[in-house]
Amino acid sequence: MVMHAIEVVDGKLVWQPTEKPSPGFGEVLIEVQATAINRADLSQVAGGYPPPPGASNILGLECSGTVVELGDQVGSFKVGDEVCALLSGGGYAEYVNVPAGQVLPKPESLNMVEAAAIPEVFATAYLNIYMEAGAKVGESVLIHSGASGVGTASIQLCKAFGNPSFVTVGFDAKVRACQKLGATAGCNRRVENFEERVLEWSGDVGVDVILDPVGGRYLESNLRCLAVDGRIVVIGLMGGTDATLPLGRLMVKRQRVIGSTLRARSIEAKSKVMLQLLERVWPRIESGDVHAIVDHALPIEDAQSAHNLLRTDQTIGKVVLTTQ
């Protein structure tokens, strides 16, 4: 059987025929109606972020669509269910296989485009702020790249769960957009020193948790604006892989630096994250307290243009690709 999918051909994204997958044990086959772009996709195209062993080589870490086939021992879904899913790969296609534990019912309040913008970024935000860093009610959170997909999800979760948040972004308009979503304050990193602003905002105490997709060049500044017993979760390396770690400060202030990725985790680990989303975040989506933030939706045939759009750093929230 044949389907269409985006393939990387000479560095370009091309919509072309490929083999249609069949669900294995514990999997569901989803007919994809929308998928969302993540910066990991751009890294994979550039050769810097290969899929984990056994995962599809096709791009795409999340999708929404309809269940069309069930593998053995799947009792949690039925054919025809509208769902969204966290993927290890394969979303830029007409069909994708997904372990059932990584699939959730589509929130009724969302359309398919909005639902495709939820799984990866909310799973990443929830995992790293509330499971890895263990943020408690009232603790403050610094969110770098606050207007990104993960950033806008993080802001909303922080507001929902009682954590004041400060964001860094690249434009003044993005500061305003993040505050509208629930960030307490923020700064334009291009014209302001975020370390000074965070310390001012926190009364020189520092923040309790930092969510950092930058890595390298931010580490020392992050540690200087981290409170006693504070935790940094590094989820990306946009600012490089190397940094100097001041161990004295780390020890005296009992600070922790946590490295974290989502894609390569086990099915069991991802399923636990998705269950937490279903129990704690889905009700807030249905109530309208938490929203899918979609900047643009484009036909999947225009995936190259969508990637170029994300590279401009002008977007707020997610860029989504539609197959129908």
C-alpha positions as a Markdown table, in Angstrom:
| # | Residue | x | y | z |
|---|---|---|---|---|
| 1 | Met | 0.0 | 0.0 | 0.0 |
| 2 | Val | 1.2 | 3.5 | -0.9 |
| 3 | Met | 0.6 | 6.9 | 0.8 |
| 4 | His | 2.2 | 10.3 | 0.4 |
| 5 | Ala | 4.7 | 11.8 | 2.9 |
| 6 | Ile | 7.3 | 14.5 | 3.1 |
| 7 | Glu | 10.7 | 13.2 | 2.2 |
| 8 | Val | 14.0 | 15.1 | 2.4 |
| 9 | Val | 15.5 | 15.1 | -1.1 |
| 10 | Asp | 18.8 | 17.0 | -1.5 |
| 11 | Gly | 17.9 | 19.1 | 1.5 |
| 12 | Lys | 14.5 | 20.0 | 0.3 |
| 13 | Leu | 11.1 | 18.9 | 1.6 |
| 14 | Val | 9.1 | 17.0 | -1.1 |
| 15 | Trp | 5.6 | 15.5 | -0.9 |
| 16 | Gln | 5.9 | 12.1 | -2.7 |
| 17 | Pro | 4.7 | 8.5 | -2.6 |
| 18 | Thr | 6.1 | 6.1 | 0.0 |
| 19 | Glu | 5.1 | 2.9 | 1.8 |
| 20 | Lys | 2.0 | 3.1 | 4.0 |
| 21 | Pro | 2.6 | 1.7 | 7.5 |
| 22 | Ser | 0.6 | -1.0 | 9.3 |
| 23 | Pro | 0.0 | -1.0 | 13.0 |
| 24 | Gly | 2.0 | -3.4 | 15.1 |
| 25 | Phe | 1.3 | -4.8 | 18.6 |
| 26 | Gly | -0.1 | -2.1 | 20.9 |
| 27 | Glu | -0.2 | 0.5 | 18.1 |
| 28 | Val | -2.9 | 2.5 | 16.3 |
| 29 | Leu | -2.8 | 3.7 | 12.7 |
| 30 | Ile | -3.9 | 7.3 | 12.4 |
| 31 | Glu | -5.0 | 9.0 | 9.2 |
| 32 | Val | -3.3 | 12.3 | 9.7 |
| 33 | Gln | -5.3 | 15.5 | 9.2 |
| 34 | Ala | -2.7 | 17.9 | 10.6 |
| 35 | Thr | 0.8 | 17.9 | 12.0 |
| 36 | Ala | 2.9 | 20.6 | 13.6 |
| 37 | Ile | 6.5 | 21.8 | 13.0 |
| 38 | Asn | 9.0 | 21.7 | 15.8 |
| 39 | Arg | 12.6 | 23.0 | 15.7 |
| 40 | Ala | 13.7 | 19.4 | 16.1 |
| 41 | Asp | 12.4 | 18.9 | 12.5 |
| 42 | Leu | 14.7 | 21.6 | 11.2 |
| 43 | Ser | 17.6 | 20.0 | 13.0 |
| 44 | Gln | 16.7 | 16.6 | 11.6 |
| 45 | Val | 16.7 | 18.0 | 8.0 |
| 46 | Ala | 20.1 | 19.5 | 8.7 |
| 47 | Gly | 21.4 | 16.1 | 9.9 |
| 48 | Gly | 21.8 | 17.1 | 13.5 |
| 49 | Tyr | 18.9 | 15.2 | 15.2 |
| 50 | Pro | 18.4 | 11.7 | 13.8 |
| 51 | Pro | 15.3 | 9.7 | 14.9 |
| 52 | Pro | 15.9 | 7.2 | 17.7 |
| 53 | Pro | 16.3 | 3.5 | 16.7 |
| 54 | Gly | 13.1 | 2.0 | 15.4 |
| 55 | Ala | 11.4 | 5.3 | 14.8 |
| 56 | Ser | 10.2 | 6.5 | 11.4 |
| 57 | Asn | 12.7 | 8.5 | 9.3 |
| 58 | Ile | 9.8 | 10.8 | 8.2 |
| 59 | Leu | 9.7 | 14.1 | 10.0 |
| 60 | Gly | 6.9 | 15.1 | 12.5 |
| 61 | Leu | 6.7 | 14.7 | 16.2 |
| 62 | Glu | 2.9 | 15.3 | 16.7 |
| 63 | Cys | -0.3 | 15.0 | 14.8 |
| 64 | Ser | -4.1 | 15.0 | 14.9 |
| 65 | Gly | -6.4 | 12.8 | 12.9 |
| 66 | Thr | -8.7 | 9.8 | 12.9 |
| 67 | Val | -8.0 | 6.2 | 14.1 |
| 68 | Val | -8.4 | 3.9 | 11.0 |
| 69 | Glu | -6.8 | 0.6 | 12.2 |
| 70 | Leu | -5.9 | -1.0 | 15.5 |
| 71 | Gly | -3.0 | -3.3 | 16.3 |
| 72 | Asp | -3.2 | -6.3 | 18.6 |
| 73 | Gln | -4.1 | -5.7 | 22.3 |
| 74 | Val | -5.4 | -2.1 | 21.8 |
| 75 | Gly | -8.5 | -1.6 | 23.8 |
| 76 | Ser | -8.4 | 2.1 | 24.6 |
| 77 | Phe | -9.5 | 3.3 | 21.1 |
| 78 | Lys | -11.8 | 2.3 | 18.3 |
| 79 | Val | -11.8 | 2.9 | 14.6 |
| 80 | Gly | -13.2 | 6.4 | 13.9 |
| 81 | Asp | -12.0 | 8.0 | 17.1 |
| 82 | Glu | -10.7 | 11.6 | 16.7 |
| 83 | Val | -7.3 | 11.8 | 18.4 |
| 84 | Cys | -4.0 | 13.6 | 18.7 |
| 85 | Ala | -0.7 | 12.0 | 19.4 |
| 86 | Leu | 2.9 | 12.4 | 20.5 |
| 87 | Leu | 5.2 | 10.8 | 17.9 |
| 88 | Ser | 8.9 | 9.8 | 17.6 |
| 89 | Gly | 8.6 | 10.6 | 13.9 |
| 90 | Gly | 6.3 | 10.1 | 11.0 |
| 91 | Gly | 3.8 | 13.0 | 11.3 |
| 92 | Tyr | 4.5 | 14.6 | 7.9 |
| 93 | Ala | 2.5 | 11.9 | 6.2 |
| 94 | Glu | -1.0 | 10.7 | 5.3 |
| 95 | Tyr | -0.8 | 7.9 | 7.9 |
| 96 | Val | 1.3 | 7.2 | 11.0 |
| 97 | Asn | 1.7 | 4.4 | 13.5 |
| 98 | Val | 1.7 | 5.3 | 17.1 |
| 99 | Pro | 1.9 | 3.4 | 20.4 |
| 100 | Ala | -1.6 | 3.6 | 22.0 |
| 101 | Gly | -0.2 | 5.1 | 25.2 |
| 102 | Gln | 1.0 | 8.2 | 23.2 |
| 103 | Val | -2.4 | 8.9 | 21.8 |
| 104 | Leu | -5.1 | 11.0 | 23.5 |
| 105 | Pro | -8.7 | 11.8 | 22.5 |
| 106 | Lys | -8.9 | 15.1 | 20.7 |
| 107 | Pro | -10.2 | 17.8 | 23.0 |
| 108 | Glu | -13.8 | 18.5 | 21.9 |
| 109 | Ser | -13.2 | 22.2 | 22.1 |
| 110 | Leu | -10.4 | 22.1 | 19.5 |
| 111 | Asn | -10.4 | 21.6 | 15.7 |
| 112 | Met | -7.9 | 19.3 | 14.1 |
| 113 | Val | -5.4 | 22.1 | 13.3 |
| 114 | Glu | -5.4 | 23.3 | 17.0 |
| 115 | Ala | -5.2 | 19.7 | 18.3 |
| 116 | Ala | -2.1 | 19.1 | 16.2 |
| 117 | Ala | -0.4 | 22.0 | 18.0 |
| 118 | Ile | -0.8 | 20.4 | 21.4 |
| 119 | Pro | 1.0 | 17.1 | 22.0 |
| 120 | Glu | 4.7 | 17.7 | 21.6 |
| 121 | Val | 4.9 | 21.2 | 23.2 |
| 122 | Phe | 2.6 | 20.5 | 26.1 |
| 123 | Ala | 4.2 | 17.2 | 26.8 |
| 124 | Thr | 7.7 | 18.9 | 26.7 |
| 125 | Ala | 6.5 | 21.8 | 29.0 |
| 126 | Tyr | 4.7 | 19.6 | 31.5 |
| 127 | Leu | 7.5 | 16.9 | 31.6 |
| 128 | Asn | 10.3 | 19.4 | 32.3 |
| 129 | Ile | 8.6 | 22.0 | 34.6 |
| 130 | Tyr | 6.5 | 19.6 | 36.7 |
| 131 | Met | 8.1 | 16.2 | 36.5 |
| 132 | Glu | 11.8 | 16.9 | 36.0 |
| 133 | Ala | 12.1 | 20.2 | 37.9 |
| 134 | Gly | 9.2 | 19.3 | 40.2 |
| 135 | Ala | 7.8 | 22.9 | 40.3 |
| 136 | Lys | 5.5 | 23.5 | 43.3 |
| 137 | Val | 2.7 | 26.0 | 43.6 |
| 138 | Gly | 4.1 | 29.5 | 44.1 |
| 139 | Glu | 7.6 | 28.7 | 42.7 |
| 140 | Ser | 8.7 | 31.1 | 40.0 |
| 141 | Val | 9.8 | 30.0 | 36.5 |
| 142 | Leu | 12.0 | 31.6 | 33.9 |
| 143 | Ile | 11.0 | 30.5 | 30.4 |
| 144 | His | 13.5 | 31.2 | 27.6 |
| 145 | Ser | 12.1 | 31.5 | 24.1 |
| 146 | Gly | 8.8 | 32.3 | 25.6 |
| 147 | Ala | 6.9 | 32.8 | 22.3 |
| 148 | Ser | 7.9 | 29.5 | 20.9 |
| 149 | Gly | 5.6 | 26.5 | 20.9 |
| 150 | Val | 7.1 | 25.1 | 24.1 |
| 151 | Gly | 7.3 | 28.6 | 25.5 |
| 152 | Thr | 3.6 | 29.5 | 25.0 |
| 153 | Ala | 2.6 | 26.1 | 26.4 |
| 154 | Ser | 4.8 | 26.6 | 29.4 |
| 155 | Ile | 3.4 | 30.1 | 30.1 |
| 156 | Gln | -0.1 | 28.7 | 30.2 |
| 157 | Leu | 0.7 | 25.7 | 32.4 |
| 158 | Cys | 2.5 | 28.0 | 34.8 |
| 159 | Lys | -0.5 | 30.3 | 35.0 |
| 160 | Ala | -2.9 | 27.3 | 35.4 |
| 161 | Phe | -0.8 | 25.7 | 38.2 |
| 162 | Gly | 0.1 | 28.8 | 40.2 |
| 163 | Asn | 3.7 | 29.5 | 39.1 |
| 164 | Pro | 4.6 | 33.1 | 38.3 |
| 165 | Ser | 6.7 | 33.2 | 35.1 |
| 166 | Phe | 9.2 | 35.5 | 33.4 |
| 167 | Val | 10.0 | 35.1 | 29.7 |
| 168 | Thr | 12.8 | 36.1 | 27.4 |
| 169 | Val | 12.0 | 36.7 | 23.7 |
| 170 | Gly | 13.5 | 38.4 | 20.7 |
| 171 | Phe | 10.9 | 41.2 | 20.0 |
| 172 | Asp | 8.9 | 43.6 | 22.1 |
| 173 | Ala | 5.7 | 42.4 | 20.5 |
| 174 | Lys | 6.4 | 38.9 | 21.7 |
| 175 | Val | 6.8 | 40.2 | 25.3 |
| 176 | Arg | 3.3 | 41.6 | 25.1 |
| 177 | Ala | 1.9 | 38.4 | 23.5 |
| 178 | Cys | 3.5 | 36.3 | 26.3 |
| 179 | Gln | 2.0 | 38.6 | 29.0 |
| 180 | Lys | -1.4 | 38.2 | 27.4 |
| 181 | Leu | -1.0 | 34.4 | 27.7 |
| 182 | Gly | -0.2 | 34.7 | 31.4 |
| 183 | Ala | 3.5 | 35.5 | 31.8 |
| 184 | Thr | 4.0 | 37.9 | 34.8 |
| 185 | Ala | 6.8 | 39.8 | 33.0 |
| 186 | Gly | 9.4 | 39.5 | 30.3 |
| 187 | Cys | 12.2 | 41.1 | 28.4 |
| 188 | Asn | 13.5 | 41.5 | 24.9 |
| 189 | Arg | 16.8 | 39.6 | 25.0 |
| 190 | Arg | 18.1 | 41.6 | 22.0 |
| 191 | Val | 18.1 | 44.9 | 23.9 |
| 192 | Glu | 18.0 | 44.0 | 27.6 |
| 193 | Asn | 20.2 | 41.9 | 29.9 |
| 194 | Phe | 17.8 | 39.1 | 31.0 |
| 195 | Glu | 20.0 | 38.3 | 34.1 |
| 196 | Glu | 19.5 | 41.8 | 35.4 |
| 197 | Arg | 15.8 | 41.9 | 34.6 |
| 198 | Val | 15.2 | 38.5 | 36.3 |
| 199 | Leu | 17.0 | 39.5 | 39.4 |
| 200 | Glu | 15.1 | 42.8 | 39.5 |
| 201 | Trp | 11.8 | 40.9 | 39.0 |
| 202 | Ser | 12.5 | 38.4 | 41.7 |
| 203 | Gly | 13.8 | 40.9 | 44.2 |
| 204 | Asp | 17.4 | 39.6 | 43.9 |
| 205 | Val | 16.3 | 36.2 | 45.1 |
| 206 | Gly | 16.3 | 34.5 | 41.7 |
| 207 | Val | 13.9 | 32.1 | 40.2 |
| 208 | Asp | 13.2 | 28.6 | 41.3 |
| 209 | Val | 13.0 | 26.9 | 37.9 |
| 210 | Ile | 14.5 | 27.7 | 34.5 |
| 211 | Leu | 13.4 | 26.1 | 31.2 |
| 212 | Asp | 16.2 | 26.5 | 28.8 |
| 213 | Pro | 16.3 | 25.5 | 25.1 |
| 214 | Val | 19.5 | 27.6 | 24.6 |
| 215 | Gly | 22.2 | 25.7 | 26.6 |
| 216 | Gly | 25.9 | 26.7 | 26.2 |
| 217 | Arg | 26.1 | 30.5 | 26.3 |
| 218 | Tyr | 23.2 | 30.9 | 28.8 |
| 219 | Leu | 24.5 | 28.6 | 31.5 |
| 220 | Glu | 26.5 | 31.0 | 33.7 |
| 221 | Ser | 23.8 | 33.7 | 33.4 |
| 222 | Asn | 21.1 | 31.2 | 34.3 |
| 223 | Leu | 23.0 | 30.1 | 37.4 |
| 224 | Arg | 23.4 | 33.7 | 38.5 |
| 225 | Cys | 19.7 | 34.3 | 38.4 |
| 226 | Leu | 18.7 | 30.9 | 39.9 |
| 227 | Ala | 17.6 | 30.8 | 43.5 |
| 228 | Val | 18.8 | 28.6 | 46.3 |
| 229 | Asp | 17.7 | 25.1 | 45.6 |
| 230 | Gly | 16.8 | 26.2 | 42.1 |
| 231 | Arg | 16.7 | 23.9 | 39.1 |
| 232 | Ile | 17.6 | 24.4 | 35.4 |
| 233 | Val | 16.3 | 22.0 | 32.8 |
| 234 | Val | 18.2 | 22.2 | 29.6 |
| 235 | Ile | 16.0 | 21.0 | 26.7 |
| 236 | Gly | 17.9 | 22.4 | 23.7 |
| 237 | Leu | 21.3 | 23.6 | 22.5 |
| 238 | Met | 20.6 | 26.5 | 20.3 |
| 239 | Gly | 23.4 | 28.5 | 22.1 |
| 240 | Gly | 26.0 | 25.8 | 21.8 |
| 241 | Thr | 27.0 | 22.5 | 23.5 |
| 242 | Asp | 29.9 | 23.8 | 25.7 |
| 243 | Ala | 29.8 | 26.0 | 28.8 |
| 244 | Thr | 31.8 | 26.7 | 32.0 |
| 245 | Leu | 30.1 | 25.3 | 35.1 |
| 246 | Pro | 30.9 | 27.3 | 38.3 |
| 247 | Leu | 30.8 | 24.4 | 40.7 |
| 248 | Gly | 31.3 | 26.6 | 43.8 |
| 249 | Arg | 28.1 | 28.5 | 43.2 |
| 250 | Leu | 26.3 | 25.3 | 42.3 |
| 251 | Met | 27.2 | 23.7 | 45.6 |
| 252 | Val | 26.7 | 26.7 | 47.9 |
| 253 | Lys | 23.2 | 27.4 | 46.5 |
| 254 | Arg | 22.3 | 23.7 | 46.1 |
| 255 | Gln | 21.4 | 24.3 | 42.5 |
| 256 | Arg | 20.8 | 21.5 | 40.0 |
| 257 | Val | 21.3 | 21.4 | 36.2 |
| 258 | Ile | 19.1 | 18.7 | 34.5 |
| 259 | Gly | 19.5 | 17.6 | 30.9 |
| 260 | Ser | 16.3 | 16.4 | 29.3 |
| 261 | Thr | 15.0 | 15.2 | 26.0 |
| 262 | Leu | 11.5 | 13.8 | 25.2 |
| 263 | Arg | 11.9 | 12.1 | 21.8 |
| 264 | Ala | 14.2 | 9.2 | 22.8 |
| 265 | Arg | 12.4 | 8.3 | 26.0 |
| 266 | Ser | 10.7 | 4.9 | 26.2 |
| 267 | Ile | 7.1 | 4.3 | 25.2 |
| 268 | Glu | 6.3 | 3.7 | 28.9 |
| 269 | Ala | 7.9 | 7.0 | 29.9 |
| 270 | Lys | 6.1 | 9.0 | 27.2 |
| 271 | Ser | 2.8 | 7.3 | 28.1 |
| 272 | Lys | 3.1 | 8.5 | 31.7 |
| 273 | Val | 3.6 | 12.1 | 30.5 |
| 274 | Met | 0.5 | 11.8 | 28.2 |
| 275 | Leu | -1.6 | 10.4 | 31.0 |
| 276 | Gln | -0.6 | 13.4 | 33.1 |
| 277 | Leu | -1.7 | 15.7 | 30.3 |
| 278 | Leu | -5.1 | 13.9 | 30.0 |
| 279 | Glu | -5.7 | 14.1 | 33.8 |
| 280 | Arg | -4.4 | 17.6 | 34.5 |
| 281 | Val | -4.2 | 19.6 | 31.2 |
| 282 | Trp | -7.1 | 18.3 | 29.1 |
| 283 | Pro | -9.8 | 19.6 | 31.5 |
| 284 | Arg | -8.2 | 23.1 | 31.3 |
| 285 | Ile | -8.2 | 22.9 | 27.5 |
| 286 | Glu | -11.9 | 22.0 | 27.5 |
| 287 | Ser | -12.7 | 24.8 | 30.0 |
| 288 | Gly | -10.9 | 27.3 | 27.8 |
| 289 | Asp | -8.2 | 28.1 | 30.4 |
| 290 | Val | -5.5 | 26.7 | 28.2 |
| 291 | His | -5.3 | 27.3 | 24.4 |
| 292 | Ala | -3.6 | 25.9 | 21.3 |
| 293 | Ile | -1.5 | 28.8 | 19.9 |
| 294 | Val | -1.3 | 28.5 | 16.1 |
| 295 | Asp | 0.6 | 31.2 | 14.2 |
| 296 | His | 0.1 | 29.8 | 10.7 |
| 297 | Ala | -1.5 | 26.7 | 9.1 |
| 298 | Leu | -0.3 | 25.7 | 5.6 |
| 299 | Pro | -0.9 | 22.7 | 3.3 |
| 300 | Ile | 1.6 | 20.0 | 3.9 |
| 301 | Glu | 2.8 | 20.3 | 0.3 |
| 302 | Asp | 4.2 | 23.7 | 1.4 |
| 303 | Ala | 6.3 | 22.2 | 4.2 |
| 304 | Gln | 9.4 | 23.9 | 2.9 |
| 305 | Ser | 7.8 | 27.3 | 3.1 |
| 306 | Ala | 6.6 | 26.4 | 6.6 |
| 307 | His | 10.1 | 25.5 | 7.7 |
| 308 | Asn | 11.4 | 28.8 | 6.3 |
| 309 | Leu | 8.7 | 30.7 | 8.2 |
| 310 | Leu | 9.8 | 29.1 | 11.5 |
| 311 | Arg | 13.4 | 30.1 | 10.8 |
| 312 | Thr | 12.4 | 33.7 | 10.7 |
| 313 | Asp | 11.9 | 33.7 | 14.4 |
| 314 | Gln | 8.8 | 35.9 | 13.8 |
| 315 | Thr | 6.2 | 33.3 | 14.8 |
| 316 | Ile | 4.3 | 33.0 | 18.1 |
| 317 | Gly | 3.3 | 29.5 | 19.0 |
| 318 | Lys | 3.0 | 26.8 | 16.4 |
| 319 | Val | 3.2 | 26.4 | 12.6 |
| 320 | Val | 0.9 | 23.6 | 11.5 |
| 321 | Leu | 0.7 | 21.6 | 8.3 |
| 322 | Thr | -2.6 | 20.2 | 7.0 |
| 323 | Thr | -3.1 | 17.2 | 4.9 |
| 324 | Gln | -6.8 | 17.8 | 4.0 |
